[in-house]
Amino acid sequence: MKSFSQPWPEVQLGDHVDLLTGHPFQSSGFTESPDDVRLVRGDNVVQGTLRWEGVKRWPSGEFATLEKFQLRRDDVVLAMDRPWISAGLKYAHIRQTDLPALLVQRVARMRGIRGLLTGYLRCIVAGPSFTHHVLAITTGVNVPHISPGDIKAFRFQLPPEDVQRRIASILSTYDDLIANNTRRIAVLGEMARRIFEEWFVHFRAPGHKGLPLVDSPLGPIPQGWEVGKLQDIVTLQRGFDLPKNDRTDGAYPVVAATGIHGTHAVAKVTSPGVVTGRSGSLGTVVHMDVDFWPLNTTLWGTAFPAGSTYLAYFVLQRLDLKSMNGGAAVPTLNRNDVHRLPIIVPPTGTIKDFDQIAATVFKLEKNLGRQVENLRAQRDFLLPKLICGEIDVSEAEQLLEAAE
């Protein structure tokens, strides 16, 4: 049911937005100093947020002279080259933790004007109608792109400012809950990694600290530990073909060399398992606790002679698989070569103790991941209905209260 008796007027975005495209910073001036200012390029803009891995920077001494291109908190940015990829629209809003930052060419910065609040503008850009608009007008064969005029041509319903504030607050709270849970997942993952390193890299597992070290082909190891081969802890197999035309959406993740890419109605392998890239991209390792379909660009394992998926997962992460590239044009791993890699094998009891801790951490991660999925689903359900006035704002606020 619509929240207000009067229909909201339909307007054109160009009449209510201050839109700026970025400065053509020259790559020769980029720096890597953490004290310099981050540059927001199209590569940094992902689905609803900014990604700072591999960020380019600009000398902080020139920041004041580039006031026009300085970003502010809550600004909405949109990649203009390849604005949409399979993961979704490449847009973000600027958080305080993203600042200071400068806007680079081929990225649009937007602020609401003339009755359009910037917080609500973010909701409009995040909505499916704007994505459909972008897809309909994206041009270019080699590099699909959109222009400022294309962005400004979008039409939408503009509610009163008090309604905009309430809707923006609802969706902002959902995003904050998702971001908080995502950070907690990252913390748990880092905690598990550090426990692994403490036990099996620095040899400070409970009951083993202070044990005499003995020489081995991999250097000094605790007495009672052994040097074996990777095949002693995991049996790897090559993945399977699954042409895109044969894929049907379902409950089972499809795992490629770079991670999970979509789902399929049929599982090829039962969990638990580990998957790593075999060709194209090497080094990514995924732990699977549900049945899945590993593609032929991967090596997968569900047989663990030492009895631990978690040990195999962390050992694979530490191996320098990229250096074993056996292909010319396309990086490729040879399964037998990987199996023969020397590794340190801890005593069975120590592996079991680690498994108990790792299982608890991974379970917490999974529960938080489930919460994130539920929050995203609820947000994505409410978003188009709220910005079109199809659902009562008070009802959405009640749903949010229950989700918190």
C-alpha positions as CSV (number, residue, x, y, z in Angstrom):
1,M,0.0,0.0,0.0
2,K,1.3,3.5,-0.9
3,S,2.4,5.5,2.1
4,F,0.9,8.9,0.9
5,S,-2.3,9.8,-0.8
6,Q,-0.7,12.3,-3.2
7,P,1.3,10.7,-6.0
8,W,5.0,11.7,-6.1
9,P,6.0,13.8,-9.1
10,E,8.1,12.2,-11.8
11,V,11.3,14.2,-12.5
12,Q,14.4,13.9,-14.5
13,L,17.6,13.3,-12.6
14,G,19.5,16.0,-14.5
15,D,17.2,18.7,-12.9
16,H,18.1,17.5,-9.4
17,V,21.7,16.4,-9.4
18,D,25.1,18.1,-9.3
19,L,27.2,15.8,-11.5
20,L,31.0,16.1,-11.9
21,T,33.4,13.8,-13.8
22,G,36.9,13.3,-12.5
23,H,40.3,14.8,-13.3
24,P,42.6,13.2,-15.9
25,F,45.4,12.4,-13.4
26,Q,48.5,11.2,-15.2
27,S,49.8,7.8,-14.2
28,S,53.4,9.1,-14.1
29,G,52.4,11.0,-11.0
30,F,50.9,8.1,-9.1
31,T,52.6,7.2,-5.8
32,E,52.4,4.2,-3.4
33,S,52.9,6.2,-0.2
34,P,50.2,5.5,2.4
35,D,50.5,9.1,3.4
36,D,49.3,10.3,0.0
37,V,45.7,10.7,-1.2
38,R,43.7,7.8,-2.6
39,L,42.3,8.2,-6.2
40,V,38.8,6.9,-6.9
41,R,39.1,5.2,-10.3
42,G,36.6,2.9,-12.0
43,D,38.5,-0.1,-10.8
44,N,37.9,1.0,-7.2
45,V,34.1,1.2,-7.6
46,V,32.3,-2.0,-7.0
47,Q,28.7,-3.0,-6.0
48,G,27.7,-0.4,-3.4
49,T,31.1,0.2,-2.0
50,L,34.7,1.1,-2.8
51,R,37.5,-1.5,-3.0
52,W,40.9,-0.2,-2.0
53,E,43.2,-3.1,-3.0
54,G,45.8,-1.9,-5.4
55,V,44.7,1.8,-5.0
56,K,46.6,4.5,-6.8
57,R,47.6,7.6,-4.9
58,W,48.3,11.3,-5.6
59,P,50.8,13.5,-3.7
60,S,49.1,14.9,-0.6
61,G,50.9,18.2,-1.1
62,E,48.7,18.9,-4.2
63,F,45.4,18.0,-2.5
64,A,44.4,21.6,-1.6
65,T,44.9,22.7,-5.3
66,L,42.4,20.0,-6.4
67,E,39.4,21.2,-4.4
68,K,37.0,20.7,-7.3
69,F,37.7,17.0,-7.3
70,Q,37.8,16.4,-3.6
71,L,35.1,13.9,-2.6
72,R,32.9,14.4,0.5
73,R,31.1,12.0,2.8
74,D,27.9,10.6,1.3
75,D,28.8,11.5,-2.3
76,V,27.5,9.0,-4.8
77,V,30.0,7.8,-7.4
78,L,29.4,5.7,-10.6
79,A,31.9,4.1,-12.9
80,M,31.2,5.4,-16.5
81,D,33.3,2.8,-18.3
82,R,31.9,-0.7,-17.9
83,P,29.3,0.6,-15.4
84,W,27.7,-2.8,-15.1
85,I,29.3,-6.2,-14.8
86,S,27.8,-9.6,-14.0
87,A,28.1,-8.8,-10.2
88,G,26.0,-5.7,-10.6
89,L,26.1,-1.9,-11.1
90,K,29.5,-0.3,-10.2
91,Y,28.4,2.5,-7.9
92,A,29.2,3.4,-4.3
93,H,28.7,6.1,-1.7
94,I,31.6,7.7,0.1
95,R,32.1,6.8,3.7
96,Q,34.1,8.8,6.2
97,T,36.7,6.0,6.2
98,D,37.2,6.5,2.4
99,L,38.4,10.1,2.8
100,P,40.4,12.0,1.8
101,A,40.0,10.9,-1.8
102,L,40.1,12.5,-5.3
103,L,37.9,11.8,-8.3
104,V,39.4,10.4,-11.4
105,Q,38.2,10.8,-15.0
106,R,35.5,8.4,-16.3
107,V,34.0,8.3,-12.8
108,A,30.9,10.4,-12.1
109,R,30.4,12.1,-8.7
110,M,26.7,13.0,-7.9
111,R,25.1,15.2,-5.2
112,G,21.4,15.9,-4.8
113,I,20.1,19.4,-5.4
114,R,16.7,21.2,-5.7
115,G,14.8,19.0,-3.3
116,L,16.7,15.7,-3.9
117,L,18.7,14.7,-0.8
118,T,22.1,13.1,-1.6
119,G,21.2,10.2,0.8
120,Y,18.1,9.5,-1.2
121,L,20.0,9.9,-4.5
122,R,22.0,6.9,-3.3
123,C,18.8,4.9,-3.0
124,I,17.7,5.9,-6.5
125,V,21.1,4.8,-8.0
126,A,21.0,1.5,-6.1
127,G,17.5,0.7,-7.4
128,P,16.8,-1.7,-10.2
129,S,15.2,0.9,-12.4
130,F,18.4,2.9,-12.6
131,T,20.3,-0.3,-13.5
132,H,17.9,-1.1,-16.3
133,H,18.3,2.5,-17.5
134,V,22.1,2.1,-17.6
135,L,21.9,-1.2,-19.4
136,A,19.6,0.2,-22.0
137,I,21.8,3.1,-22.9
138,T,25.3,1.7,-22.4
139,T,27.3,2.1,-25.6
140,G,30.6,1.0,-27.0
141,V,31.8,-2.3,-28.2
142,N,35.3,-2.6,-26.8
143,V,34.7,-0.6,-23.6
144,P,31.0,-0.1,-22.8
145,H,30.4,3.3,-21.3
146,I,27.8,5.9,-20.4
147,S,28.0,9.7,-20.6
148,P,26.9,12.4,-18.1
149,G,23.9,13.1,-20.3
150,D,22.9,9.5,-20.2
151,I,22.9,9.5,-16.4
152,K,21.0,12.8,-16.2
153,A,18.3,11.4,-18.6
154,F,17.0,9.0,-15.9
155,R,13.5,9.7,-14.7
156,F,12.1,8.7,-11.3
157,Q,9.5,9.7,-8.7
158,L,10.6,12.3,-6.1
159,P,8.9,12.0,-2.7
160,P,8.9,14.8,-0.1
161,E,12.1,15.4,1.7
162,D,10.9,13.9,5.0
163,V,10.0,10.7,3.2
164,Q,13.4,10.7,1.5
165,R,15.1,10.9,4.9
166,R,13.1,8.0,6.3
167,I,13.7,5.8,3.3
168,A,17.4,6.7,3.1
169,S,17.7,6.0,6.9
170,I,16.2,2.5,6.4
171,L,18.4,1.5,3.6
172,S,21.5,3.0,5.2
173,T,20.9,1.0,8.3
174,Y,20.7,-2.2,6.3
175,D,23.9,-1.4,4.6
176,D,25.6,-0.6,7.9
177,L,24.4,-4.0,9.3
178,I,25.7,-5.8,6.2
179,A,29.1,-3.9,6.4
180,N,29.5,-4.7,10.2
181,N,28.8,-8.4,9.7
182,T,31.2,-8.5,6.7
183,R,33.9,-6.9,8.8
184,R,33.2,-9.5,11.6
185,I,33.6,-12.3,9.0
186,A,36.9,-10.9,7.9
187,V,38.1,-10.7,11.5
188,L,37.2,-14.3,12.1
189,G,39.0,-15.4,8.9
190,E,42.1,-13.5,10.1
191,M,41.9,-15.1,13.5
192,A,41.8,-18.6,12.1
193,R,44.7,-17.8,9.8
194,R,46.8,-16.5,12.7
195,I,46.0,-19.6,14.9
196,F,47.2,-21.8,12.0
197,E,50.4,-19.8,11.7
198,E,51.0,-19.8,15.4
199,W,50.6,-23.6,15.6
200,F,52.0,-24.9,12.3
201,V,54.4,-22.2,11.2
202,H,55.9,-20.9,14.4
203,F,55.5,-24.3,16.1
204,R,53.7,-22.9,19.2
205,A,50.8,-25.4,19.2
206,P,49.6,-26.3,22.8
207,G,51.8,-28.9,24.3
208,H,54.5,-28.4,21.6
209,K,56.0,-25.1,22.6
210,G,59.6,-25.7,23.8
211,L,59.9,-29.1,22.2
212,P,63.4,-29.7,20.8
213,L,63.8,-29.0,17.1
214,V,65.3,-31.5,14.7
215,D,66.7,-30.9,11.3
216,S,64.5,-31.7,8.2
217,P,64.5,-31.0,4.5
218,L,62.3,-28.0,5.3
219,G,64.4,-26.7,8.2
220,P,64.1,-27.3,11.9
221,I,60.8,-28.8,13.0
222,P,59.5,-30.0,16.4
223,Q,60.5,-33.5,17.4
224,G,57.7,-35.9,16.5
225,W,56.6,-33.9,13.5
226,E,57.3,-35.1,9.9
227,V,58.0,-33.9,6.4
228,G,55.6,-35.3,3.9
229,K,54.0,-34.4,0.7
230,L,50.8,-32.4,-0.1
231,Q,49.1,-35.6,-1.1
232,D,49.5,-36.8,2.6
233,I,46.8,-34.2,3.6
234,V,44.7,-33.8,0.4
235,T,44.0,-35.7,-2.8
236,L,43.4,-33.2,-5.6
237,Q,41.4,-33.9,-8.8
238,R,40.8,-31.8,-11.9
239,G,37.5,-30.0,-12.2
240,F,34.7,-30.6,-14.7
241,D,33.3,-28.9,-17.8
242,L,30.1,-27.0,-17.4
243,P,29.3,-24.8,-20.5
244,K,27.4,-21.7,-19.6
245,N,24.6,-22.7,-21.8
246,D,24.2,-25.9,-19.7
247,R,24.0,-24.0,-16.4
248,T,20.7,-23.8,-14.6
249,D,20.3,-21.8,-11.4
250,G,20.0,-23.9,-8.3
251,A,21.3,-24.5,-4.8
252,Y,24.9,-25.6,-5.6
253,P,27.8,-23.2,-6.0
254,V,29.9,-23.3,-9.1
255,V,33.5,-22.8,-8.3
256,A,36.0,-21.3,-10.8
257,A,39.7,-20.6,-10.5
258,T,38.9,-17.2,-8.9
259,G,36.2,-18.3,-6.5
260,I,32.4,-19.0,-6.5
261,H,30.7,-17.8,-9.7
262,G,27.0,-18.5,-9.7
263,T,25.0,-21.7,-8.9
264,H,23.8,-24.8,-10.6
265,A,20.9,-27.1,-10.1
266,V,23.2,-30.2,-9.8
267,A,26.2,-30.8,-7.6
268,K,29.2,-32.7,-8.9
269,V,31.1,-33.1,-5.7
270,T,30.0,-33.6,-2.1
271,S,31.3,-31.4,0.7
272,P,33.4,-30.7,2.7
273,G,36.1,-29.8,0.2
274,V,38.8,-27.4,-0.9
275,V,39.2,-25.8,-4.3
276,T,42.2,-24.0,-5.9
277,G,42.9,-22.5,-9.3
278,R,44.4,-24.9,-11.8
279,S,44.6,-22.7,-14.9
280,G,44.2,-19.1,-15.8
281,S,44.3,-17.8,-12.2
282,L,46.4,-19.5,-9.6
283,G,46.6,-19.0,-5.8
284,T,42.9,-18.6,-4.8
285,V,41.8,-21.2,-2.3
286,V,38.2,-21.8,-1.3
287,H,36.8,-23.9,1.5
288,M,33.5,-25.5,0.7
289,D,31.0,-26.8,3.3
290,V,28.2,-27.5,0.9
291,D,28.0,-29.7,-2.2
292,F,29.4,-27.9,-5.2
293,W,30.5,-28.1,-8.9
294,P,34.2,-27.4,-9.5
295,L,34.9,-26.1,-13.0
296,N,37.7,-27.5,-15.1
297,T,39.9,-24.5,-14.3
298,T,40.3,-25.8,-10.8
299,L,41.8,-28.6,-8.7
300,W,39.4,-29.8,-5.9
301,G,39.8,-32.2,-3.0
302,T,37.3,-33.9,-0.7
303,A,39.6,-36.7,0.4
304,F,41.9,-35.8,3.3
305,P,44.3,-38.5,4.5
306,A,45.2,-36.6,7.6
307,G,41.6,-36.1,8.4
308,S,41.3,-32.3,8.1
309,T,39.8,-30.0,5.5
310,Y,40.9,-27.0,7.5
311,L,44.6,-28.0,7.6
312,A,44.5,-28.6,3.8
313,Y,42.8,-25.3,3.3
314,F,45.4,-23.3,5.1
315,V,48.4,-25.3,3.8
316,L,47.2,-24.7,0.2
317,Q,46.9,-20.9,1.0
318,R,50.5,-20.7,2.1
319,L,51.9,-22.6,-0.9
320,D,53.3,-20.5,-3.7
321,L,51.3,-22.2,-6.4
322,K,51.8,-19.2,-8.8
323,S,55.5,-20.1,-9.1
324,M,54.6,-23.5,-10.4
325,N,53.1,-22.2,-13.6
326,G,53.5,-25.0,-16.1
327,G,51.8,-23.3,-19.0
328,A,53.0,-20.7,-21.5
329,A,50.2,-18.3,-22.5
330,V,47.8,-19.5,-19.8
331,P,49.2,-20.2,-16.3
332,T,48.6,-23.9,-15.5
333,L,49.3,-26.3,-12.7
334,N,50.2,-29.9,-13.0
335,R,48.3,-31.9,-10.4
336,N,51.1,-34.5,-9.9
337,D,53.6,-31.7,-9.3
338,V,51.4,-30.1,-6.7
339,H,50.9,-33.5,-5.0
340,R,54.6,-33.9,-4.6
341,L,55.2,-30.5,-2.9
342,P,57.0,-31.1,0.4
343,I,55.1,-30.0,3.5
344,I,55.3,-30.3,7.3
345,V,52.8,-32.8,8.7
346,P,51.9,-32.3,12.4
347,P,51.0,-35.2,14.8
348,T,47.4,-36.5,14.4
349,G,46.3,-35.3,17.9
350,T,47.5,-31.7,17.1
351,I,45.6,-31.7,13.8
352,K,42.4,-32.8,15.6
353,D,42.8,-30.1,18.2
354,F,43.2,-27.5,15.5
355,D,40.2,-28.9,13.6
356,Q,37.9,-28.3,16.7
357,I,38.9,-24.6,16.9
358,A,38.8,-24.1,13.1
359,A,35.4,-25.7,12.9
360,T,34.0,-23.3,15.5
361,V,35.4,-20.3,13.7
362,F,34.2,-21.4,10.3
363,K,30.7,-22.1,11.8
364,L,30.5,-18.5,13.1
365,E,31.6,-17.2,9.7
366,K,28.9,-19.2,8.0
367,N,26.2,-18.0,10.4
368,L,27.3,-14.4,9.8
369,G,27.3,-15.0,6.1
370,R,23.8,-16.3,6.3
371,Q,22.8,-13.1,8.1
372,V,24.4,-11.0,5.4
373,E,22.5,-12.9,2.7
374,N,19.2,-12.4,4.6
375,L,19.8,-8.7,5.1
376,R,20.7,-8.2,1.5
377,A,17.6,-10.0,0.3
378,Q,15.4,-8.0,2.6
379,R,17.1,-4.7,1.5
380,D,16.8,-5.6,-2.1
381,F,13.1,-6.5,-1.7
382,L,12.3,-3.2,0.1
383,L,14.4,-0.9,-2.1
384,P,12.3,-0.8,-5.3
385,K,9.1,-0.8,-3.4
386,L,10.1,2.1,-1.1
387,I,11.4,4.4,-3.8
388,C,8.2,3.8,-5.9
389,G,5.9,4.3,-2.9
390,E,4.5,0.8,-3.1
391,I,5.2,-0.1,0.5
392,D,4.4,1.8,3.7
393,V,7.6,3.4,5.1
394,S,6.4,2.5,8.7
395,E,6.1,-1.1,7.7
396,A,9.6,-1.1,6.3
397,E,10.9,0.5,9.6
398,Q,9.2,-2.4,11.5
399,L,10.9,-5.0,9.3
400,L,14.2,-3.3,9.9
401,E,13.7,-3.2,13.7
402,A,13.1,-7.0,13.6
403,A,16.2,-7.5,11.5
404,E,18.4,-5.7,14.0
